[in-house]
């Protein structure tokens, strides 16, 4: 029994997905392997935390929203 070449299997799979109404998309995401990735995460987290501390109205809104979920079940 001859096996189907990889590119033919990939094409068949993609064609089946397209027939199911799906289409391929390309998504670019940060490369977590880069040496400066963790440092950049910390930097952005600090900025977000500082903004949160400075916005007391947002904190009150979040506290009110949190208290509104009492009794909810998953």
C-alpha positions in Angstrom: 0.0 0.0 0.0 1.6 3.3 -1.1 1.4 6.1 1.4 0.1 9.5 0.3 2.8 12.2 0.3 2.7 14.7 3.2 1.7 17.7 1.0 -1.2 15.7 -0.5 -2.4 14.8 3.0 -2.2 18.4 4.1 -4.1 19.6 1.1 -6.8 17.0 1.6 -7.1 18.0 5.3 -7.2 21.7 4.4 -9.8 21.1 1.7 -12.0 19.2 4.2 -11.7 22.2 6.6 -12.7 24.6 3.8 -15.6 22.4 2.9 -16.7 22.6 6.5 -16.9 26.4 6.2 -13.5 27.2 7.8 -10.7 29.3 6.4 -7.1 29.6 7.4 -5.7 32.6 9.1 -2.2 33.7 10.2 -1.7 35.0 13.7 1.5 36.6 14.9 2.2 36.2 18.6 5.1 37.3 20.8 8.1 35.0 20.8 8.3 33.8 24.4 11.7 32.3 23.8 13.4 35.7 23.4 15.7 36.7 26.3 13.9 40.0 26.9 10.3 38.6 26.8 10.0 38.2 30.6 11.5 41.6 31.3 9.0 43.2 28.9 6.1 41.3 30.6 7.2 42.7 34.0 7.5 46.2 32.5 4.0 46.1 31.0 2.6 44.6 34.2 4.1 47.4 36.3 2.5 50.0 34.0 -0.9 48.3 34.2 -0.6 48.0 38.0 0.3 51.7 38.3 -2.6 52.7 36.1 -5.0 50.5 38.2 -3.8 52.1 41.5 -4.3 55.6 40.0 -7.8 54.9 38.9 -9.9 54.7 42.0 -13.2 54.8 40.1 -12.2 51.7 38.2 -11.3 49.9 41.5 -14.7 50.8 42.9 -16.5 49.6 39.8 -14.5 46.3 39.9 -15.3 45.8 43.6 -19.0 46.4 42.9 -19.0 44.0 40.0 -17.3 41.4 42.1 -19.8 41.7 44.9 -22.6 41.2 42.3 -21.5 37.7 41.5 -22.1 36.3 44.9 -24.2 33.1 44.6 -23.4 32.5 40.9 -22.6 28.9 40.1 -20.4 27.6 37.4 
